[in-house]
């Protein structure tokens, strides 16, 4: 399938954000939690969403981006995020923390509610610019991640791939995992999505990801 870039998609959808934005991530603050897409007001600023398999390090990544230890709540118990959490950067950009997928140790009903919430947001959000799919670089490719990415492609949801935990294994092993994953998703896309390699612990790739988001905002503001 053909990958549609988030910037092109935003322009095709006529998402108009008429300002030039210099993103200062350290100014991020918690905005609100939503239990349903219908509660989210009309989009006025671009939304950069984050999602991944439970325990992939999503909260740690958001905290690293914003330089705040408790911006997104981390937990040793996967499945902590049960709502759509919005963080705002000076009302110019929204960072969106989506519930993790694939956590087996919750009830079937609750898991279905998570999945419904995620699906509705990704398909119906008027402000979604891109969803960053977080992938654990410390382990081999997981089927649930590949299935989710394939679903995004089929539904024309713009994605970026963010490898996390790149510091947890030896470099050669980490590189092998990432290469194998890229090869797998190459079956779904004619052109690979944007890919970032990060570590919330060492801060590897954090600045690169911040700069990329800032560049997209500058393009939208032109």
N, C-alpha and C positions, 0 to 999 in steps of 0.2 A: 504494500500500500504506500501511497505517496504521503510523506510527512509535510504538513502545512506549518510553516513557522509561526510562532506565537504573535510576532509583530504583524505578519501578513494577515493572520486571522483576525487580529484586533482591528486592523484597517478594514477588512472585509465586513466585519460586524458593525462598522461605524462607531466604534467605541471612541468617543472624543474626550480626551483629557487635555484641556487647553492650557498647559503651563509647562515650563521647563523645570525639571525637578533634579536637584542635587540631593541624593539620598544620604542622609546621615543616620545610619542604622542604630547608633547608640541613643538616639532620641525616640526609639520605639517605646510605646506604652500599650498596655492591655486595653482593648476597646470593649469587647463584649463576647459572650458565648451564645451560640444559637443551637436550638434543638431541631430546627427545620429550616429549609431554604425559604419558605414563605415568610419567615420572620425577618429575613435580610432585606433592608431597604434598597431602593434603586441605587445601582452602582454609580459612584461619582469618581472613584479613583481605581486604578488597576489593582488587581488582586493576584499576588504571587503565592500559590498554595504549596503545601508540603504534605506528602503522604508516604507511607511505606509500611512494610510488614511490622507488626508489633515488635518492639525491642530493637529496632534498627538504628536508634540514636537520633530520632527526629527532634525531640525536645532539646537534646544537647546541641544539635546543629543550630536550632533557632536561638538558643542562648548564646552560642558562639558568634552568630551573626550580629546580635544586638549588644554584645559585650555585657550581658547581664546574666547572672547565675540562675536566677529564678524567674525569668520572663515566661518560659514555658515550663510547666511542672514536670520534673523527671521523677521516675519511680522505678524501683527494682521489680515491681510487679507489672508486667506488660498489660496493655489494654487500659491504661490510665485515662487517656483522652477519649471521652465519650460524647463530646459535643464538638461543634465547629467553633474554634476559638480564633477571634480576629484580634490582630495587633496592628496599630496604626503608627505610621511615621509622619508626624506633623500633618495628619489628614491629607497626605499626598500619595502615600502608598500603603496598601494593606498586606500584611503577611498573614496567611491563613493556615492554621494548624488543624489538619483533618484527622479524624480517628484512624488508628492503625487498622490494617486488614489482616486477616489470617490468624487471629488469636483464638486458639481452640479452647482455652480454659475459661470460657464464659458460656452462658446458656445459649442454646440455639436461637431463641427468640431475640436475645440481646445482640447476638452476632448479626442476625438478619436486619435489626434496626440500624446497626452501624453501617452495613452494606447499603441499605436504602438511603441513609443520610448522605453517604459518600456519592452514590450514583446521582441522586437528585441535585446535589451541589455541582458536580462536574458537568452535568448535562444542562442545567437550568441557570446557573449563575451568569448574570449579565456582565459582571466585571472581571471574570477570570481571564487573566492574561496567559498564565502557564501554570501547570502543576509539576512540581519537582518530585519525581519518584525516587525515594531513597533506597539504595541497594547496599547491603552489607558486603563489603569487599573482603571480609575475613572468612567467608564461606563460599562454596561453589554456587552456581546459579540455582535459584529455587523456582520450582514450577509456578507457584502462586504469583511471584513477581512477573514472570513471563506472561502469564495469563492476563494479569491486570494491564500490562503494557500493550498487549495485543488488543484488549478491549478498548483502551484509550484510542488506539489507532483506528479501529473500526468505527468508533464514534466521533472521530475528528477532534479529540481532546488534545490540545497542544501540551507536550510534555518535555521535560528535561530530565536527564539521569544524573543523580548525585550519589556517587559512591561514598559510603561512610566507613569509619573504622579502618582506614588504610594503614594505621599504625599498629594494628593488633597482631599481625602475622609478619613473617619474614617477607621482605620486598618481592622476591621471586614468586612466592606463593600468592601474595596479594595481586601481583600483576597477572598471574595465570588466571585467577578468578575473574578479574575484570575483563581480560581478553576473551575468556570463554563466554561471559555474559554478553559482551558486545557482538560476538559471533552469533549468539542465539537470537538477539533482537534484530540482527541484520536480516533475518528471515521475514520479519514483519514490515520493514521499512526499506524503501529504495534509497533513502538518505537517513543516516543515523541521527537521532535527536542530539541536542546539545548535551555534552557529557562533562561532569566536574568530578574531581577526585578530592575528597576532604577528610579531615580528622578534627573532631571537636576538641580533642586532647592537645594535639600539637599545633592546631590552627592552620594546618596545611589546607590550601585551597579556599579558605574562608574569604580572604580579600578578593580572590579571583571571582568568586560567586557574587560578592557585593558589587564589584565593578561591573559585572555583566548586567545585573539588575539595573544599576545606575545608567548604563548605556542604553538599555531598552527604554528607560524613562525619558532620556534625552531625545531619542528618536520619536517617541510619542508626542513630545512637546514641540516638535518642529512644525 
